[in-house]
Amino acid sequence: MNQKKIELAKDPDLASSWVAIRRAAKRAAQVAVSTNTELVVQRNGKCVHVKPSGKPKPR
């Protein structure tokens, strides 16, 4: 597997994909807080359920 940082990719779409993934994760956490649901994330190669912290924001 390639060990180079994705931000250094020659393809501009690929290089900016990490920013989009981070933005989507942040939005998913916001939705989880507002709906009082858990997130499913991968930690140490295993899927775990995580209760996001923060106060729900009115929509």
PyRosetta script that sets phi, psi and omega in degrees:
from pyrosetta import init, pose_from_sequence

init()
pose = pose_from_sequence("MNQKKIELAKDPDLASSWVAIRRAAKRAAQVAVSTNTELVVQRNGKCVHVKPSGKPKPR")
pose.set_psi(1, 145.7)
pose.set_omega(1, -179.1)
pose.set_phi(2, -72.7)
pose.set_psi(2, 129.6)
pose.set_omega(2, -177.0)
pose.set_phi(3, -99.8)
pose.set_psi(3, 4.5)
pose.set_omega(3, 179.4)
pose.set_phi(4, -71.9)
pose.set_psi(4, 151.5)
pose.set_omega(4, 178.4)
pose.set_phi(5, -68.1)
pose.set_psi(5, 138.8)
pose.set_omega(5, -177.5)
pose.set_phi(6, -65.2)
pose.set_psi(6, -27.9)
pose.set_omega(6, 179.7)
pose.set_phi(7, -65.5)
pose.set_psi(7, -18.3)
pose.set_omega(7, -179.1)
pose.set_phi(8, -95.1)
pose.set_psi(8, 6.5)
pose.set_omega(8, -179.1)
pose.set_phi(9, -64.0)
pose.set_psi(9, 149.1)
pose.set_omega(9, 179.4)
pose.set_phi(10, -72.5)
pose.set_psi(10, -31.9)
pose.set_omega(10, 179.9)
pose.set_phi(11, -76.6)
pose.set_psi(11, 119.4)
pose.set_omega(11, -176.8)
pose.set_phi(12, -62.9)
pose.set_psi(12, -32.9)
pose.set_omega(12, 177.5)
pose.set_phi(13, -65.5)
pose.set_psi(13, -42.8)
pose.set_omega(13, 179.0)
pose.set_phi(14, -67.5)
pose.set_psi(14, -40.3)
pose.set_omega(14, -178.9)
pose.set_phi(15, -63.3)
pose.set_psi(15, -35.7)
pose.set_omega(15, -178.5)
pose.set_phi(16, -92.2)
pose.set_psi(16, -0.3)
pose.set_omega(16, -178.4)
pose.set_phi(17, -66.1)
pose.set_psi(17, -31.2)
pose.set_omega(17, -179.7)
pose.set_phi(18, -63.7)
pose.set_psi(18, -38.7)
pose.set_omega(18, 178.0)
pose.set_phi(19, -62.6)
pose.set_psi(19, -42.7)
pose.set_omega(19, 179.7)
pose.set_phi(20, -65.2)
pose.set_psi(20, -39.8)
pose.set_omega(20, 178.4)
pose.set_phi(21, -63.9)
pose.set_psi(21, -42.7)
pose.set_omega(21, 178.8)
pose.set_phi(22, -64.6)
pose.set_psi(22, -39.6)
pose.set_omega(22, 179.1)
pose.set_phi(23, -65.0)
pose.set_psi(23, -41.2)
pose.set_omega(23, 178.9)
pose.set_phi(24, -65.7)
pose.set_psi(24, -38.7)
pose.set_omega(24, 178.5)
pose.set_phi(25, -65.5)
pose.set_psi(25, -39.6)
pose.set_omega(25, 178.7)
pose.set_phi(26, -64.3)
pose.set_psi(26, -42.6)
pose.set_omega(26, 179.2)
pose.set_phi(27, -66.1)
pose.set_psi(27, -39.3)
pose.set_omega(27, 177.9)
pose.set_phi(28, -61.7)
pose.set_psi(28, -39.2)
pose.set_omega(28, 177.9)
pose.set_phi(29, -66.0)
pose.set_psi(29, -39.6)
pose.set_omega(29, 177.8)
pose.set_phi(30, -62.4)
pose.set_psi(30, -43.8)
pose.set_omega(30, 179.5)
pose.set_phi(31, -65.4)
pose.set_psi(31, -40.1)
pose.set_omega(31, 179.6)
pose.set_phi(32, -63.0)
pose.set_psi(32, -39.4)
pose.set_omega(32, 178.1)
pose.set_phi(33, -65.4)
pose.set_psi(33, -46.2)
pose.set_omega(33, -175.9)
pose.set_phi(34, -70.1)
pose.set_psi(34, -24.4)
pose.set_omega(34, 179.7)
pose.set_phi(35, -103.4)
pose.set_psi(35, 1.8)
pose.set_omega(35, 179.6)
pose.set_phi(36, 55.8)
pose.set_psi(36, 48.4)
pose.set_omega(36, 177.9)
pose.set_phi(37, -122.0)
pose.set_psi(37, 165.0)
pose.set_omega(37, 179.6)
pose.set_phi(38, -92.5)
pose.set_psi(38, 154.4)
pose.set_omega(38, 172.5)
pose.set_phi(39, -96.1)
pose.set_psi(39, 148.3)
pose.set_omega(39, 173.0)
pose.set_phi(40, -106.8)
pose.set_psi(40, 118.3)
pose.set_omega(40, -178.3)
pose.set_phi(41, -128.1)
pose.set_psi(41, 164.5)
pose.set_omega(41, 177.6)
pose.set_phi(42, -105.2)
pose.set_psi(42, 125.3)
pose.set_omega(42, 176.7)
pose.set_phi(43, -132.5)
pose.set_psi(43, 126.2)
pose.set_omega(43, -179.1)
pose.set_phi(44, 53.2)
pose.set_psi(44, 38.6)
pose.set_omega(44, 176.3)
pose.set_phi(45, 80.0)
pose.set_psi(45, 5.0)
pose.set_omega(45, -179.6)
pose.set_phi(46, -122.8)
pose.set_psi(46, 145.8)
pose.set_omega(46, 176.1)
pose.set_phi(47, -82.0)
pose.set_psi(47, 127.9)
pose.set_omega(47, 179.2)
pose.set_phi(48, -131.3)
pose.set_psi(48, 152.8)
pose.set_omega(48, 176.8)
pose.set_phi(49, -94.5)
pose.set_psi(49, 130.8)
pose.set_omega(49, -176.4)
pose.set_phi(50, -126.8)
pose.set_psi(50, 131.1)
pose.set_omega(50, 174.9)
pose.set_phi(51, -85.8)
pose.set_psi(51, 116.8)
pose.set_omega(51, -178.7)
pose.set_phi(52, -70.1)
pose.set_psi(52, 146.7)
pose.set_omega(52, 178.4)
pose.set_phi(53, -94.9)
pose.set_psi(53, 160.0)
pose.set_omega(53, 179.7)
pose.set_phi(54, 121.6)
pose.set_psi(54, 162.7)
pose.set_omega(54, 179.4)
pose.set_phi(55, -91.1)
pose.set_psi(55, 142.6)
pose.set_omega(55, 176.9)
pose.set_phi(56, -66.8)
pose.set_psi(56, 140.6)
pose.set_omega(56, 179.4)
pose.set_phi(57, -102.1)
pose.set_psi(57, 137.9)
pose.set_omega(57, 178.2)
pose.set_phi(58, -66.2)
pose.set_psi(58, 145.0)
pose.set_omega(58, -177.7)
pose.set_phi(59, -93.1)
pose.dump_pdb("model.pdb")
